[in-house]
Amino acid sequence: MASEELASKLQRRLQWEEVDGGLPPAPRAAPVPEPQPQPSAWAPTARADAELSAQLNRRLDINEGAARPRRCKVFHPYSEFPEFSRRLIKDLESMFKLYDAGRDGFIDLMELKLMMEKLGAPQTHLGLKSMIKEVDEDFDGKLSFREFLLIFHKAAAGELQEDSGLMALAKLSEIDVALEGVKGAKDFFEAKVQALNCASKFEAELKAEQDERKQAEEKRRLRQAAFRELKATFST
């Protein structure tokens, strides 16, 4: 078996020497991979150009008065509406969340329609759009919480028409804005926003809330102690 293999190898060797001058056949070259198509370089450039163009167009609109600049995303109601007490802002926030059925932080056209119907002052479709437009600072067609507070701010400052939908909303809300929002104003809708000492007012209300929390915590601690004492009595 080994001799046959050896003879076969010698014969192939002789054939190589006769044909190629003693050189074994060259190995086959590995196939050259085809070049892969490179991603197009114009796509990110085109996207960047479109974004830059949109920003320039908006800046031009702002300069010409056709659009308002976007506000900072961080909204501080207590500093932006110092004429309103902390309790009033919390009450208005509760009211806002009540009608924000989508829980997206906005009151859209349909949610405003439902609100006005529940308040007993239904509005037409155009009337609702007009209400939003009057305080819609970012032109998104819906009310943010800041824009909602702006309704009551404008009502306090006498900047709303008496027969407007926004005035009806302010008047028919269950919140006594005259009592909570403007100190010393006998008639909320006739009084101008009065200058308040915001720092001392804020600190006083914050301290009152802290005292309420301390009292609630103390009551809870006493209830727990009484429960443990009662449990120990029945366990013995």
Disulfide bonds with the S-S distance in Angstrom:
none
